[in-house]
Amino acid sequence: MSLVAAFDDLNDPRARQCPYRLDELLLAAICAVISGAESWTTVVEWSETKLDWLRQHLPFANG
């Protein structure tokens, strides 16, 4: 099972107007932390620099 497939059955408890998909947030956060990110700021920075790679796995339509 891939990491992305593990998110398939998760229910998103957030408000419906949230622009970012839960599976995209989880993928970015997990990969960033594995890569050494230690805060939400560094998770965002990592995600912005790796957006092309992240888009190979999920759409990340809103960046």
C-alpha positions as CSV (number, residue, x, y, z in Angstrom):
1,M,0.0,0.0,0.0
2,S,1.3,3.4,-0.9
3,L,1.3,6.3,1.5
4,V,-1.2,8.2,-0.7
5,A,-3.5,5.1,-0.8
6,A,-3.5,5.0,3.0
7,F,-5.4,8.3,3.1
8,D,-8.2,7.0,0.9
9,D,-10.6,6.1,3.7
10,L,-9.9,9.2,5.9
11,N,-12.9,11.5,6.6
12,D,-12.0,15.1,6.5
13,P,-13.4,16.8,9.7
14,R,-12.6,20.3,8.5
15,A,-15.0,22.9,7.2
16,R,-16.0,22.3,3.5
17,Q,-14.7,25.7,2.4
18,C,-11.1,24.7,3.1
19,P,-9.1,25.1,-0.2
20,Y,-6.6,22.3,0.5
21,R,-7.5,18.6,0.3
22,L,-6.7,16.6,3.5
23,D,-4.7,14.0,1.6
24,E,-2.5,16.7,0.1
25,L,-1.8,18.3,3.5
26,L,-1.0,15.0,5.0
27,L,1.4,14.0,2.2
28,A,3.2,17.3,2.3
29,A,3.5,17.3,6.1
30,I,4.7,13.7,6.4
31,C,7.3,14.1,3.6
32,A,8.5,17.4,4.9
33,V,8.9,16.1,8.5
34,I,10.8,13.0,7.2
35,S,13.0,15.5,5.3
36,G,13.8,17.4,8.5
37,A,11.0,20.0,8.8
38,E,10.4,20.9,12.5
39,S,7.7,23.5,12.3
40,W,4.7,24.4,10.1
41,T,6.7,27.2,8.6
42,T,9.4,24.7,7.4
43,V,6.7,22.3,6.2
44,V,5.3,25.1,4.0
45,E,8.7,26.1,2.8
46,W,9.6,22.5,1.9
47,S,6.2,22.0,0.2
48,E,6.7,25.1,-1.9
49,T,10.1,23.9,-3.1
50,K,8.9,20.4,-3.8
51,L,5.5,21.2,-5.4
52,D,6.4,19.7,-8.7
53,W,7.4,16.4,-7.0
54,L,4.2,16.5,-4.9
55,R,2.1,16.9,-8.0
56,Q,3.4,13.6,-9.3
57,H,1.4,12.0,-6.5
58,L,-1.6,14.2,-6.0
59,P,-3.1,17.2,-7.9
60,F,-2.2,20.1,-5.4
61,A,-4.5,22.2,-7.6
62,N,-4.4,25.1,-5.0
63,G,-0.6,24.9,-4.6
